[in-house]
């Protein structure tokens, strides 16, 4: 298994979605959820849209990691 844990809820695996970050145990790509957040969708609605496969805690982790990446690459 080549799965790499990026956080508690986010993983990469070359066998799933070409190695793009996904939510653990799903094929839901992190960028898809971040786009929903950026579009102003309520986190509860996002959770419902993905039928509970992406929790509010997982969304928070995605936002936090995206923020860290932005800060690190802003220089």
mmJSON file of the N, C-alpha and C atoms, coordinates in Angstrom:
{"data_MODEL":{"atom_site":{
"group_PDB":["ATOM","ATOM","ATOM","ATOM","ATOM","ATOM","ATOM","ATOM","ATOM","ATOM","ATOM","ATOM","ATOM","ATOM","ATOM","ATOM","ATOM","ATOM","ATOM","ATOM","ATOM","ATOM","ATOM","ATOM","ATOM","ATOM","ATOM","ATOM","ATOM","ATOM","ATOM","ATOM","ATOM","ATOM","ATOM","ATOM","ATOM","ATOM","ATOM","ATOM","ATOM","ATOM","ATOM","ATOM","ATOM","ATOM","ATOM","ATOM","ATOM","ATOM","ATOM","ATOM","ATOM","ATOM","ATOM","ATOM","ATOM","ATOM","ATOM","ATOM","ATOM","ATOM","ATOM","ATOM","ATOM","ATOM","ATOM","ATOM","ATOM","ATOM","ATOM","ATOM","ATOM","ATOM","ATOM","ATOM","ATOM","ATOM","ATOM","ATOM","ATOM","ATOM","ATOM","ATOM","ATOM","ATOM","ATOM","ATOM","ATOM","ATOM","ATOM","ATOM","ATOM","ATOM","ATOM","ATOM","ATOM","ATOM","ATOM","ATOM","ATOM","ATOM","ATOM","ATOM","ATOM","ATOM","ATOM","ATOM","ATOM","ATOM","ATOM","ATOM","ATOM","ATOM","ATOM","ATOM","ATOM","ATOM","ATOM","ATOM","ATOM","ATOM","ATOM","ATOM","ATOM","ATOM","ATOM","ATOM","ATOM","ATOM","ATOM","ATOM","ATOM","ATOM","ATOM","ATOM","ATOM","ATOM","ATOM","ATOM","ATOM","ATOM","ATOM","ATOM","ATOM","ATOM","ATOM","ATOM","ATOM","ATOM","ATOM","ATOM","ATOM","ATOM","ATOM","ATOM","ATOM","ATOM","ATOM","ATOM","ATOM","ATOM","ATOM","ATOM","ATOM","ATOM","ATOM","ATOM","ATOM","ATOM","ATOM","ATOM","ATOM","ATOM","ATOM","ATOM","ATOM","ATOM","ATOM","ATOM","ATOM","ATOM","ATOM","ATOM","ATOM","ATOM","ATOM","ATOM","ATOM","ATOM","ATOM","ATOM","ATOM","ATOM","ATOM","ATOM","ATOM","ATOM","ATOM","ATOM","ATOM","ATOM","ATOM","ATOM","ATOM","ATOM","ATOM","ATOM","ATOM","ATOM","ATOM","ATOM","ATOM","ATOM","ATOM","ATOM","ATOM","ATOM","ATOM","ATOM","ATOM","ATOM","ATOM","ATOM","ATOM"],
"id":[1,2,3,4,5,6,7,8,9,10,11,12,13,14,15,16,17,18,19,20,21,22,23,24,25,26,27,28,29,30,31,32,33,34,35,36,37,38,39,40,41,42,43,44,45,46,47,48,49,50,51,52,53,54,55,56,57,58,59,60,61,62,63,64,65,66,67,68,69,70,71,72,73,74,75,76,77,78,79,80,81,82,83,84,85,86,87,88,89,90,91,92,93,94,95,96,97,98,99,100,101,102,103,104,105,106,107,108,109,110,111,112,113,114,115,116,117,118,119,120,121,122,123,124,125,126,127,128,129,130,131,132,133,134,135,136,137,138,139,140,141,142,143,144,145,146,147,148,149,150,151,152,153,154,155,156,157,158,159,160,161,162,163,164,165,166,167,168,169,170,171,172,173,174,175,176,177,178,179,180,181,182,183,184,185,186,187,188,189,190,191,192,193,194,195,196,197,198,199,200,201,202,203,204,205,206,207,208,209,210,211,212,213,214,215,216,217,218,219,220,221,222,223,224,225],
"type_symbol":["N","C","C","N","C","C","N","C","C","N","C","C","N","C","C","N","C","C","N","C","C","N","C","C","N","C","C","N","C","C","N","C","C","N","C","C","N","C","C","N","C","C","N","C","C","N","C","C","N","C","C","N","C","C","N","C","C","N","C","C","N","C","C","N","C","C","N","C","C","N","C","C","N","C","C","N","C","C","N","C","C","N","C","C","N","C","C","N","C","C","N","C","C","N","C","C","N","C","C","N","C","C","N","C","C","N","C","C","N","C","C","N","C","C","N","C","C","N","C","C","N","C","C","N","C","C","N","C","C","N","C","C","N","C","C","N","C","C","N","C","C","N","C","C","N","C","C","N","C","C","N","C","C","N","C","C","N","C","C","N","C","C","N","C","C","N","C","C","N","C","C","N","C","C","N","C","C","N","C","C","N","C","C","N","C","C","N","C","C","N","C","C","N","C","C","N","C","C","N","C","C","N","C","C","N","C","C","N","C","C","N","C","C","N","C","C","N","C","C","N","C","C","N","C","C"],
"label_atom_id":["N","CA","C","N","CA","C","N","CA","C","N","CA","C","N","CA","C","N","CA","C","N","CA","C","N","CA","C","N","CA","C","N","CA","C","N","CA","C","N","CA","C","N","CA","C","N","CA","C","N","CA","C","N","CA","C","N","CA","C","N","CA","C","N","CA","C","N","CA","C","N","CA","C","N","CA","C","N","CA","C","N","CA","C","N","CA","C","N","CA","C","N","CA","C","N","CA","C","N","CA","C","N","CA","C","N","CA","C","N","CA","C","N","CA","C","N","CA","C","N","CA","C","N","CA","C","N","CA","C","N","CA","C","N","CA","C","N","CA","C","N","CA","C","N","CA","C","N","CA","C","N","CA","C","N","CA","C","N","CA","C","N","CA","C","N","CA","C","N","CA","C","N","CA","C","N","CA","C","N","CA","C","N","CA","C","N","CA","C","N","CA","C","N","CA","C","N","CA","C","N","CA","C","N","CA","C","N","CA","C","N","CA","C","N","CA","C","N","CA","C","N","CA","C","N","CA","C","N","CA","C","N","CA","C","N","CA","C","N","CA","C","N","CA","C","N","CA","C","N","CA","C","N","CA","C","N","CA","C","N","CA","C"],
"label_alt_id":[null,null,null,null,null,null,null,null,null,null,null,null,null,null,null,null,null,null,null,null,null,null,null,null,null,null,null,null,null,null,null,null,null,null,null,null,null,null,null,null,null,null,null,null,null,null,null,null,null,null,null,null,null,null,null,null,null,null,null,null,null,null,null,null,null,null,null,null,null,null,null,null,null,null,null,null,null,null,null,null,null,null,null,null,null,null,null,null,null,null,null,null,null,null,null,null,null,null,null,null,null,null,null,null,null,null,null,null,null,null,null,null,null,null,null,null,null,null,null,null,null,null,null,null,null,null,null,null,null,null,null,null,null,null,null,null,null,null,null,null,null,null,null,null,null,null,null,null,null,null,null,null,null,null,null,null,null,null,null,null,null,null,null,null,null,null,null,null,null,null,null,null,null,null,null,null,null,null,null,null,null,null,null,null,null,null,null,null,null,null,null,null,null,null,null,null,null,null,null,null,null,null,null,null,null,null,null,null,null,null,null,null,null,null,null,null,null,null,null,null,null,null,null,null,null],
"label_comp_id":["UNK","UNK","UNK","UNK","UNK","UNK","UNK","UNK","UNK","UNK","UNK","UNK","UNK","UNK","UNK","UNK","UNK","UNK","UNK","UNK","UNK","UNK","UNK","UNK","UNK","UNK","UNK","UNK","UNK","UNK","UNK","UNK","UNK","UNK","UNK","UNK","UNK","UNK","UNK","UNK","UNK","UNK","UNK","UNK","UNK","UNK","UNK","UNK","UNK","UNK","UNK","UNK","UNK","UNK","UNK","UNK","UNK","UNK","UNK","UNK","UNK","UNK","UNK","UNK","UNK","UNK","UNK","UNK","UNK","UNK","UNK","UNK","UNK","UNK","UNK","UNK","UNK","UNK","UNK","UNK","UNK","UNK","UNK","UNK","UNK","UNK","UNK","UNK","UNK","UNK","UNK","UNK","UNK","UNK","UNK","UNK","UNK","UNK","UNK","UNK","UNK","UNK","UNK","UNK","UNK","UNK","UNK","UNK","UNK","UNK","UNK","UNK","UNK","UNK","UNK","UNK","UNK","UNK","UNK","UNK","UNK","UNK","UNK","UNK","UNK","UNK","UNK","UNK","UNK","UNK","UNK","UNK","UNK","UNK","UNK","UNK","UNK","UNK","UNK","UNK","UNK","UNK","UNK","UNK","UNK","UNK","UNK","UNK","UNK","UNK","UNK","UNK","UNK","UNK","UNK","UNK","UNK","UNK","UNK","UNK","UNK","UNK","UNK","UNK","UNK","UNK","UNK","UNK","UNK","UNK","UNK","UNK","UNK","UNK","UNK","UNK","UNK","UNK","UNK","UNK","UNK","UNK","UNK","UNK","UNK","UNK","UNK","UNK","UNK","UNK","UNK","UNK","UNK","UNK","UNK","UNK","UNK","UNK","UNK","UNK","UNK","UNK","UNK","UNK","UNK","UNK","UNK","UNK","UNK","UNK","UNK","UNK","UNK","UNK","UNK","UNK","UNK","UNK","UNK","UNK","UNK","UNK","UNK","UNK","UNK"],
"label_asym_id":["A","A","A","A","A","A","A","A","A","A","A","A","A","A","A","A","A","A","A","A","A","A","A","A","A","A","A","A","A","A","A","A","A","A","A","A","A","A","A","A","A","A","A","A","A","A","A","A","A","A","A","A","A","A","A","A","A","A","A","A","A","A","A","A","A","A","A","A","A","A","A","A","A","A","A","A","A","A","A","A","A","A","A","A","A","A","A","A","A","A","A","A","A","A","A","A","A","A","A","A","A","A","A","A","A","A","A","A","A","A","A","A","A","A","A","A","A","A","A","A","A","A","A","A","A","A","A","A","A","A","A","A","A","A","A","A","A","A","A","A","A","A","A","A","A","A","A","A","A","A","A","A","A","A","A","A","A","A","A","A","A","A","A","A","A","A","A","A","A","A","A","A","A","A","A","A","A","A","A","A","A","A","A","A","A","A","A","A","A","A","A","A","A","A","A","A","A","A","A","A","A","A","A","A","A","A","A","A","A","A","A","A","A","A","A","A","A","A","A","A","A","A","A","A","A"],
"label_entity_id":["1","1","1","1","1","1","1","1","1","1","1","1","1","1","1","1","1","1","1","1","1","1","1","1","1","1","1","1","1","1","1","1","1","1","1","1","1","1","1","1","1","1","1","1","1","1","1","1","1","1","1","1","1","1","1","1","1","1","1","1","1","1","1","1","1","1","1","1","1","1","1","1","1","1","1","1","1","1","1","1","1","1","1","1","1","1","1","1","1","1","1","1","1","1","1","1","1","1","1","1","1","1","1","1","1","1","1","1","1","1","1","1","1","1","1","1","1","1","1","1","1","1","1","1","1","1","1","1","1","1","1","1","1","1","1","1","1","1","1","1","1","1","1","1","1","1","1","1","1","1","1","1","1","1","1","1","1","1","1","1","1","1","1","1","1","1","1","1","1","1","1","1","1","1","1","1","1","1","1","1","1","1","1","1","1","1","1","1","1","1","1","1","1","1","1","1","1","1","1","1","1","1","1","1","1","1","1","1","1","1","1","1","1","1","1","1","1","1","1","1","1","1","1","1","1"],
"label_seq_id":[1,1,1,2,2,2,3,3,3,4,4,4,5,5,5,6,6,6,7,7,7,8,8,8,9,9,9,10,10,10,11,11,11,12,12,12,13,13,13,14,14,14,15,15,15,16,16,16,17,17,17,18,18,18,19,19,19,20,20,20,21,21,21,22,22,22,23,23,23,24,24,24,25,25,25,26,26,26,27,27,27,28,28,28,29,29,29,30,30,30,31,31,31,32,32,32,33,33,33,34,34,34,35,35,35,36,36,36,37,37,37,38,38,38,39,39,39,40,40,40,41,41,41,42,42,42,43,43,43,44,44,44,45,45,45,46,46,46,47,47,47,48,48,48,49,49,49,50,50,50,51,51,51,52,52,52,53,53,53,54,54,54,55,55,55,56,56,56,57,57,57,58,58,58,59,59,59,60,60,60,61,61,61,62,62,62,63,63,63,64,64,64,65,65,65,66,66,66,67,67,67,68,68,68,69,69,69,70,70,70,71,71,71,72,72,72,73,73,73,74,74,74,75,75,75],
"pdbx_PDB_ins_code":[null,null,null,null,null,null,null,null,null,null,null,null,null,null,null,null,null,null,null,null,null,null,null,null,null,null,null,null,null,null,null,null,null,null,null,null,null,null,null,null,null,null,null,null,null,null,null,null,null,null,null,null,null,null,null,null,null,null,null,null,null,null,null,null,null,null,null,null,null,null,null,null,null,null,null,null,null,null,null,null,null,null,null,null,null,null,null,null,null,null,null,null,null,null,null,null,null,null,null,null,null,null,null,null,null,null,null,null,null,null,null,null,null,null,null,null,null,null,null,null,null,null,null,null,null,null,null,null,null,null,null,null,null,null,null,null,null,null,null,null,null,null,null,null,null,null,null,null,null,null,null,null,null,null,null,null,null,null,null,null,null,null,null,null,null,null,null,null,null,null,null,null,null,null,null,null,null,null,null,null,null,null,null,null,null,null,null,null,null,null,null,null,null,null,null,null,null,null,null,null,null,null,null,null,null,null,null,null,null,null,null,null,null,null,null,null,null,null,null,null,null,null,null,null,null],
"Cartn_x":[0.852,0.0,0.891,0.677,1.475,0.749,-0.286,-1.054,-0.207,-0.281,0.463,-0.533,-0.453,-1.333,-0.782,-1.603,-1.216,-1.728,-2.817,-3.426,-4.245,-5.118,-5.96,-7.005,-7.461,-8.544,-8.117,-6.928,-6.514,-5.328,-5.424,-4.389,-4.077,-2.923,-2.632,-2.305,-2.698,-2.439,-2.356,-1.218,-1.079,-2.152,-2.772,-3.815,-5.184,-5.323,-6.633,-6.508,-7.325,-7.388,-5.997,-5.194,-3.858,-2.973,-3.183,-2.334,-2.692,-3.792,-4.231,-4.757,-4.633,-5.15,-6.666,-7.046,-8.458,-8.76,-10.038,-10.445,-10.366,-9.756,-9.488,-10.742,-10.583,-11.678,-12.656,-12.331,-13.22,-12.41,-13.112,-12.478,-12.828,-13.199,-13.543,-12.249,-11.965,-10.723,-10.861,-9.79,-9.778,-10.098,-9.575,-9.823,-11.312,-12.065,-13.499,-14.203,-13.833,-14.445,-13.967,-12.677,-12.167,-12.871,-13.195,-13.958,-15.339,-15.962,-17.282,-17.171,-16.131,-15.899,-15.684,-14.825,-14.518,-15.764,-16.679,-17.921,-18.946,-18.587,-19.473,-20.484,-20.34,-21.28,-21.084,-22.168,-22.1,-21.507,-20.669,-20.014,-21.021,-22.143,-23.187,-23.732,-23.876,-24.38,-23.368,-22.086,-21.038,-21.079,-21.216,-21.292,-22.473,-23.623,-24.808,-24.596,-23.991,-23.734,-22.931,-21.977,-21.117,-21.643,-22.915,-23.605,-22.858,-22.297,-21.64,-20.243,-19.74,-18.402,-17.291,-17.653,-16.696,-17.268,-16.638,-17.13,-16.663,-17.285,-16.853,-15.397,-14.988,-13.6,-12.646,-13.064,-12.242,-12.15,-13.248,-13.24,-12.29,-12.365,-11.498,-10.029,-9.714,-8.34,-7.907,-8.769,-8.445,-8.179,-9.009,-8.825,-7.518,-7.252,-6.023,-4.779,-4.783,-3.634,-3.474,-4.581,-4.515,-3.942,-4.33,-3.818,-2.317,-1.874,-0.441,0.336,-0.198,0.475,0.585,-0.466,-0.452,0.624,0.674,1.654,3.08,3.307,4.641,5.079,4.137,4.475,4.276,3.876,3.602,4.876,5.979,7.232,7.681],
"Cartn_y":[-1.193,0.0,1.247,2.105,3.323,4.551,4.331,5.448,6.272,7.587,8.49,9.389,9.381,10.226,11.655,12.592,14.002,14.637,14.103,14.553,13.406,13.719,12.672,12.177,13.089,12.77,12.755,13.259,13.435,12.531,11.848,10.911,11.11,10.578,10.432,8.971,8.479,7.104,7.078,6.655,6.65,5.81,4.885,4.025,4.715,5.825,6.497,7.925,8.261,9.626,10.15,9.281,9.665,10.279,9.876,10.355,11.733,12.311,13.61,13.411,14.436,14.302,14.049,13.031,12.683,12.531,12.489,12.221,10.717,10.317,8.91,8.058,6.952,6.009,6.416,7.492,7.954,8.244,8.589,9.102,10.588,11.203,12.629,13.423,14.217,14.982,16.245,16.543,17.679,18.979,19.147,20.393,20.602,19.517,19.654,20.294,19.848,20.375,21.807,22.07,23.438,24.415,23.969,24.821,25.141,24.152,24.382,25.383,25.246,26.182,27.587,27.679,28.98,29.616,28.785,29.283,29.721,29.577,30.036,29.011,27.773,26.74,26.448,26.316,25.989,24.59,24.44,23.156,22.035,22.35,21.339,20.865,21.808,21.474,20.608,20.945,20.152,18.728,18.614,17.29,16.499,17.166,16.513,16.14,17.048,16.809,15.53,15.282,14.101,12.959,13.04,11.971,11.553,12.54,12.268,11.674,11.521,10.938,11.948,13.242,14.293,15.043,14.883,15.507,16.958,17.69,19.078,19.11,18.121,18.037,17.839,17.037,16.802,18.072,18.797,20.073,21.05,21.122,22.025,21.673,20.388,19.973,20.411,20.237,20.64,22.137,22.931,24.384,24.75,24.124,24.401,24.055,22.89,22.479,23.376,23.787,24.696,26.037,26.5,27.764,27.668,26.568,26.365,26.351,25.665,25.586,26.975,27.764,29.119,29.959,29.875,30.656,30.234,28.926,28.419,28.808,28.911,29.186,30.639,31.473,32.881,33.697,33.194,33.954,33.998],
"Cartn_z":[0.0,0.0,0.0,-0.947,-1.079,-0.552,0.231,0.768,1.726,1.57,2.444,3.174,4.489,5.292,5.286,4.854,4.872,6.162,6.644,7.889,8.434,9.356,9.935,8.926,8.048,7.119,5.652,5.356,3.968,3.655,2.506,2.088,0.601,0.192,-1.226,-1.465,-2.624,-3.006,-4.526,-5.083,-6.543,-7.242,-6.507,-7.081,-7.119,-6.398,-6.3,-6.801,-7.804,-8.358,-8.74,-9.347,-9.84,-8.757,-7.508,-6.42,-5.892,-6.382,-5.862,-4.438,-3.584,-2.214,-2.197,-1.451,-1.285,0.208,0.526,1.897,2.109,3.208,3.516,3.336,2.628,2.417,1.33,0.58,-0.486,-1.749,-2.808,-4.022,-4.18,-3.085,-3.092,-2.976,-4.005,-4.008,-3.163,-2.447,-1.53,-2.265,-3.484,-4.21,-4.465,-4.65,-4.903,-3.697,-2.516,-1.295,-1.038,-1.286,-1.102,-2.046,-3.251,-4.185,-3.61,-2.984,-2.378,-1.236,-0.413,0.695,0.12,-0.898,-1.519,-2.128,-2.588,-3.174,-2.135,-0.867,0.196,0.676,0.241,0.668,2.16,2.884,4.314,4.483,5.511,5.743,5.96,6.598,6.807,5.464,4.524,3.19,2.445,2.578,1.934,2.473,3.782,4.421,3.847,3.685,3.115,1.652,0.881,-0.544,-0.763,0.126,0.005,0.872,1.254,2.005,3.267,3.972,5.243,5.126,3.888,3.711,4.006,4.052,4.396,5.592,6.748,7.978,8.072,8.969,9.208,9.688,10.448,10.913,9.733,8.768,7.577,6.731,6.628,5.893,6.577,7.902,8.657,8.416,8.384,8.126,6.723,5.735,4.363,4.288,4.939,4.939,5.632,6.762,7.513,6.686,6.042,5.229,4.004,3.406,2.256,2.691,3.852,4.386,4.626,5.225,5.474,4.159,3.16,1.858,1.235,1.358,0.817,1.508,2.812,3.586,3.189,3.082,2.745,1.338,0.404,-0.99,-1.386,-0.445,-0.758,-0.966,-0.434,-0.555,-1.974],
"occupancy":[1.0,1.0,1.0,1.0,1.0,1.0,1.0,1.0,1.0,1.0,1.0,1.0,1.0,1.0,1.0,1.0,1.0,1.0,1.0,1.0,1.0,1.0,1.0,1.0,1.0,1.0,1.0,1.0,1.0,1.0,1.0,1.0,1.0,1.0,1.0,1.0,1.0,1.0,1.0,1.0,1.0,1.0,1.0,1.0,1.0,1.0,1.0,1.0,1.0,1.0,1.0,1.0,1.0,1.0,1.0,1.0,1.0,1.0,1.0,1.0,1.0,1.0,1.0,1.0,1.0,1.0,1.0,1.0,1.0,1.0,1.0,1.0,1.0,1.0,1.0,1.0,1.0,1.0,1.0,1.0,1.0,1.0,1.0,1.0,1.0,1.0,1.0,1.0,1.0,1.0,1.0,1.0,1.0,1.0,1.0,1.0,1.0,1.0,1.0,1.0,1.0,1.0,1.0,1.0,1.0,1.0,1.0,1.0,1.0,1.0,1.0,1.0,1.0,1.0,1.0,1.0,1.0,1.0,1.0,1.0,1.0,1.0,1.0,1.0,1.0,1.0,1.0,1.0,1.0,1.0,1.0,1.0,1.0,1.0,1.0,1.0,1.0,1.0,1.0,1.0,1.0,1.0,1.0,1.0,1.0,1.0,1.0,1.0,1.0,1.0,1.0,1.0,1.0,1.0,1.0,1.0,1.0,1.0,1.0,1.0,1.0,1.0,1.0,1.0,1.0,1.0,1.0,1.0,1.0,1.0,1.0,1.0,1.0,1.0,1.0,1.0,1.0,1.0,1.0,1.0,1.0,1.0,1.0,1.0,1.0,1.0,1.0,1.0,1.0,1.0,1.0,1.0,1.0,1.0,1.0,1.0,1.0,1.0,1.0,1.0,1.0,1.0,1.0,1.0,1.0,1.0,1.0,1.0,1.0,1.0,1.0,1.0,1.0,1.0,1.0,1.0,1.0,1.0,1.0,1.0,1.0,1.0,1.0,1.0,1.0],
"B_iso_or_equiv":[0.0,0.0,0.0,0.0,0.0,0.0,0.0,0.0,0.0,0.0,0.0,0.0,0.0,0.0,0.0,0.0,0.0,0.0,0.0,0.0,0.0,0.0,0.0,0.0,0.0,0.0,0.0,0.0,0.0,0.0,0.0,0.0,0.0,0.0,0.0,0.0,0.0,0.0,0.0,0.0,0.0,0.0,0.0,0.0,0.0,0.0,0.0,0.0,0.0,0.0,0.0,0.0,0.0,0.0,0.0,0.0,0.0,0.0,0.0,0.0,0.0,0.0,0.0,0.0,0.0,0.0,0.0,0.0,0.0,0.0,0.0,0.0,0.0,0.0,0.0,0.0,0.0,0.0,0.0,0.0,0.0,0.0,0.0,0.0,0.0,0.0,0.0,0.0,0.0,0.0,0.0,0.0,0.0,0.0,0.0,0.0,0.0,0.0,0.0,0.0,0.0,0.0,0.0,0.0,0.0,0.0,0.0,0.0,0.0,0.0,0.0,0.0,0.0,0.0,0.0,0.0,0.0,0.0,0.0,0.0,0.0,0.0,0.0,0.0,0.0,0.0,0.0,0.0,0.0,0.0,0.0,0.0,0.0,0.0,0.0,0.0,0.0,0.0,0.0,0.0,0.0,0.0,0.0,0.0,0.0,0.0,0.0,0.0,0.0,0.0,0.0,0.0,0.0,0.0,0.0,0.0,0.0,0.0,0.0,0.0,0.0,0.0,0.0,0.0,0.0,0.0,0.0,0.0,0.0,0.0,0.0,0.0,0.0,0.0,0.0,0.0,0.0,0.0,0.0,0.0,0.0,0.0,0.0,0.0,0.0,0.0,0.0,0.0,0.0,0.0,0.0,0.0,0.0,0.0,0.0,0.0,0.0,0.0,0.0,0.0,0.0,0.0,0.0,0.0,0.0,0.0,0.0,0.0,0.0,0.0,0.0,0.0,0.0,0.0,0.0,0.0,0.0,0.0,0.0,0.0,0.0,0.0,0.0,0.0,0.0],
"pdbx_formal_charge":[null,null,null,null,null,null,null,null,null,null,null,null,null,null,null,null,null,null,null,null,null,null,null,null,null,null,null,null,null,null,null,null,null,null,null,null,null,null,null,null,null,null,null,null,null,null,null,null,null,null,null,null,null,null,null,null,null,null,null,null,null,null,null,null,null,null,null,null,null,null,null,null,null,null,null,null,null,null,null,null,null,null,null,null,null,null,null,null,null,null,null,null,null,null,null,null,null,null,null,null,null,null,null,null,null,null,null,null,null,null,null,null,null,null,null,null,null,null,null,null,null,null,null,null,null,null,null,null,null,null,null,null,null,null,null,null,null,null,null,null,null,null,null,null,null,null,null,null,null,null,null,null,null,null,null,null,null,null,null,null,null,null,null,null,null,null,null,null,null,null,null,null,null,null,null,null,null,null,null,null,null,null,null,null,null,null,null,null,null,null,null,null,null,null,null,null,null,null,null,null,null,null,null,null,null,null,null,null,null,null,null,null,null,null,null,null,null,null,null,null,null,null,null,null,null],
"auth_seq_id":[1,1,1,2,2,2,3,3,3,4,4,4,5,5,5,6,6,6,7,7,7,8,8,8,9,9,9,10,10,10,11,11,11,12,12,12,13,13,13,14,14,14,15,15,15,16,16,16,17,17,17,18,18,18,19,19,19,20,20,20,21,21,21,22,22,22,23,23,23,24,24,24,25,25,25,26,26,26,27,27,27,28,28,28,29,29,29,30,30,30,31,31,31,32,32,32,33,33,33,34,34,34,35,35,35,36,36,36,37,37,37,38,38,38,39,39,39,40,40,40,41,41,41,42,42,42,43,43,43,44,44,44,45,45,45,46,46,46,47,47,47,48,48,48,49,49,49,50,50,50,51,51,51,52,52,52,53,53,53,54,54,54,55,55,55,56,56,56,57,57,57,58,58,58,59,59,59,60,60,60,61,61,61,62,62,62,63,63,63,64,64,64,65,65,65,66,66,66,67,67,67,68,68,68,69,69,69,70,70,70,71,71,71,72,72,72,73,73,73,74,74,74,75,75,75],
"auth_comp_id":["UNK","UNK","UNK","UNK","UNK","UNK","UNK","UNK","UNK","UNK","UNK","UNK","UNK","UNK","UNK","UNK","UNK","UNK","UNK","UNK","UNK","UNK","UNK","UNK","UNK","UNK","UNK","UNK","UNK","UNK","UNK","UNK","UNK","UNK","UNK","UNK","UNK","UNK","UNK","UNK","UNK","UNK","UNK","UNK","UNK","UNK","UNK","UNK","UNK","UNK","UNK","UNK","UNK","UNK","UNK","UNK","UNK","UNK","UNK","UNK","UNK","UNK","UNK","UNK","UNK","UNK","UNK","UNK","UNK","UNK","UNK","UNK","UNK","UNK","UNK","UNK","UNK","UNK","UNK","UNK","UNK","UNK","UNK","UNK","UNK","UNK","UNK","UNK","UNK","UNK","UNK","UNK","UNK","UNK","UNK","UNK","UNK","UNK","UNK","UNK","UNK","UNK","UNK","UNK","UNK","UNK","UNK","UNK","UNK","UNK","UNK","UNK","UNK","UNK","UNK","UNK","UNK","UNK","UNK","UNK","UNK","UNK","UNK","UNK","UNK","UNK","UNK","UNK","UNK","UNK","UNK","UNK","UNK","UNK","UNK","UNK","UNK","UNK","UNK","UNK","UNK","UNK","UNK","UNK","UNK","UNK","UNK","UNK","UNK","UNK","UNK","UNK","UNK","UNK","UNK","UNK","UNK","UNK","UNK","UNK","UNK","UNK","UNK","UNK","UNK","UNK","UNK","UNK","UNK","UNK","UNK","UNK","UNK","UNK","UNK","UNK","UNK","UNK","UNK","UNK","UNK","UNK","UNK","UNK","UNK","UNK","UNK","UNK","UNK","UNK","UNK","UNK","UNK","UNK","UNK","UNK","UNK","UNK","UNK","UNK","UNK","UNK","UNK","UNK","UNK","UNK","UNK","UNK","UNK","UNK","UNK","UNK","UNK","UNK","UNK","UNK","UNK","UNK","UNK","UNK","UNK","UNK","UNK","UNK","UNK"],
"auth_asym_id":["A","A","A","A","A","A","A","A","A","A","A","A","A","A","A","A","A","A","A","A","A","A","A","A","A","A","A","A","A","A","A","A","A","A","A","A","A","A","A","A","A","A","A","A","A","A","A","A","A","A","A","A","A","A","A","A","A","A","A","A","A","A","A","A","A","A","A","A","A","A","A","A","A","A","A","A","A","A","A","A","A","A","A","A","A","A","A","A","A","A","A","A","A","A","A","A","A","A","A","A","A","A","A","A","A","A","A","A","A","A","A","A","A","A","A","A","A","A","A","A","A","A","A","A","A","A","A","A","A","A","A","A","A","A","A","A","A","A","A","A","A","A","A","A","A","A","A","A","A","A","A","A","A","A","A","A","A","A","A","A","A","A","A","A","A","A","A","A","A","A","A","A","A","A","A","A","A","A","A","A","A","A","A","A","A","A","A","A","A","A","A","A","A","A","A","A","A","A","A","A","A","A","A","A","A","A","A","A","A","A","A","A","A","A","A","A","A","A","A","A","A","A","A","A","A"],
"auth_atom_id":["N","CA","C","N","CA","C","N","CA","C","N","CA","C","N","CA","C","N","CA","C","N","CA","C","N","CA","C","N","CA","C","N","CA","C","N","CA","C","N","CA","C","N","CA","C","N","CA","C","N","CA","C","N","CA","C","N","CA","C","N","CA","C","N","CA","C","N","CA","C","N","CA","C","N","CA","C","N","CA","C","N","CA","C","N","CA","C","N","CA","C","N","CA","C","N","CA","C","N","CA","C","N","CA","C","N","CA","C","N","CA","C","N","CA","C","N","CA","C","N","CA","C","N","CA","C","N","CA","C","N","CA","C","N","CA","C","N","CA","C","N","CA","C","N","CA","C","N","CA","C","N","CA","C","N","CA","C","N","CA","C","N","CA","C","N","CA","C","N","CA","C","N","CA","C","N","CA","C","N","CA","C","N","CA","C","N","CA","C","N","CA","C","N","CA","C","N","CA","C","N","CA","C","N","CA","C","N","CA","C","N","CA","C","N","CA","C","N","CA","C","N","CA","C","N","CA","C","N","CA","C","N","CA","C","N","CA","C","N","CA","C","N","CA","C","N","CA","C","N","CA","C","N","CA","C","N","CA","C","N","CA","C"],
"pdbx_PDB_model_num":[1,1,1,1,1,1,1,1,1,1,1,1,1,1,1,1,1,1,1,1,1,1,1,1,1,1,1,1,1,1,1,1,1,1,1,1,1,1,1,1,1,1,1,1,1,1,1,1,1,1,1,1,1,1,1,1,1,1,1,1,1,1,1,1,1,1,1,1,1,1,1,1,1,1,1,1,1,1,1,1,1,1,1,1,1,1,1,1,1,1,1,1,1,1,1,1,1,1,1,1,1,1,1,1,1,1,1,1,1,1,1,1,1,1,1,1,1,1,1,1,1,1,1,1,1,1,1,1,1,1,1,1,1,1,1,1,1,1,1,1,1,1,1,1,1,1,1,1,1,1,1,1,1,1,1,1,1,1,1,1,1,1,1,1,1,1,1,1,1,1,1,1,1,1,1,1,1,1,1,1,1,1,1,1,1,1,1,1,1,1,1,1,1,1,1,1,1,1,1,1,1,1,1,1,1,1,1,1,1,1,1,1,1,1,1,1,1,1,1,1,1,1,1,1,1]
}}}
